[in-house]
């Protein structure tokens, strides 16, 4: 079970991912294909339903050509 602080962190990461994806006019499905991750995983990250791995965030960051630290700033 996540603490309140951990839940806030997951929500921030999810919100940043959603904003980035929308700014780039990319659907959740298209992002999942480009990042090579399961199609439902993007939505679950955006909704803070899962504590995703650093490897997954790295794959997503590569799609957008950004540094992974974007999700933690």
Secondary structure, DSSP 8 states (H G I E B T S, - for coil): ---HHHHHHHHHHHHHHHHHHHHTT--HHHHHHHHTS-TTHHHHHHTT-S---HHHHHHHHHHHT--GGGGT-
